[in-house]
Amino acid sequence: MDEVRAAAEAVFRRESGRIIAGLIRISGSFDRAEEAMQESFAAALSAWSASGIPNNPAAWIMTSAHRKLIDAARRERTRREKHDAIEYETARAAPPPEPDFGDPMHFPDDRLRLIFTCCHPALNAEARVALTLRTLGGLTTSEIARAFLVPETTLAQRLVRAKRKIQEAKIPYEVPRPERLAQRTAAVQAVIYLIFNEGYAATAGPELVRGDLCAEAIRLARVLCELLPGDPENHGLLALMLLHDSRRRARVAAGELVTMEEQDRSLWDRARIEEGLDALDTALGMRCPGPYQIQAAIAALHAQASSSSETDWPQIAGLYAKLLEMNPSPVVALNRAVAIAMGGQIEKGLAQIDELGGALDQYYLFHAARADLLRRLARADEAAQAYRRAESLATNEIEREFLRRRLKQVLKERAT
């Protein structure tokens, strides 16, 4: 039984997104598709224990789920029209008992349809993230709720509202037309990066990093690159996340935050770095630079440096300047100022940071960056004040504790 359960779980992790996408297309319903797939996985545990694991487990699940959709449609006599549509689509699209699932592009349009439906701009950001993780990611409602530190009932209601919105707003289950594809793909990229960022630097709670969310975002980015390989920003996004994720093990030591400057770089994942650099080369080779590619190029410079002092900070500042042209954001301007300061021009960097105070006064990293530069300039009183402000705005406990430690260090140095 353990072997059967392991096989079923492996199929679910690898193929659930592909299976659910096809079932939603056929049934026209997220709920029906999820129910059919879940029932089929449950049936697999019993059937495979008795008859053995089939040669193609994913095909077995898909065929079983198709049959369950037909059975459900026949039971719903009061919804005859939907019943006819499902029988027609199933008869037209149903796979044979053992179709070839070896080709990863077997149902490419179904997964594309699902990605664009889950990330439709008519849904709010929270709904997009939850629905993407639930359907394409195969995460349970409780797993998503734990990851985002919300009650399971809240997350469940969020999913119900998202599905209802799709139905009521008649959001089409389709790939956007070519003239709208780039804009809609950007929305998908934003959802995936939002998932990654919540995993890489948790907004709140006792943990800084949630590896499961990072891994899921990277997996979704790989799917996007597979389905839309001609979009350089897809490869840029994948590169950016891989390069950031390569530093994950070094970011926390003994439960305490470690800045990049102080990290043990031998802990950085070289395989992740190499894969990220390859993805970046693929993106840049298309000669159509975008924001994710530029951010990935910045991350690559960090990844290739043996230490903070060996980092090419002037080039990083230049890349941030280019990013600022594409995305005139005060946060990008803050990062550029920090790069200038780290390149040796601390006073100049600090002056540029101070100019951003009005726009970023409620952003804890603004005050944290300012505090760090003031500390380096031995302006202890001002540094202490900035650390206190940063700590009051931070919501993640590990980051707050780091800021408190730095504040104690500044106060100790001032007293000596």
Beta strands, then each sheet from edge to edge (+ up, - down):
strand 1: 252-253
strand 2: 256-257
sheet 1: 1+ 2-
end
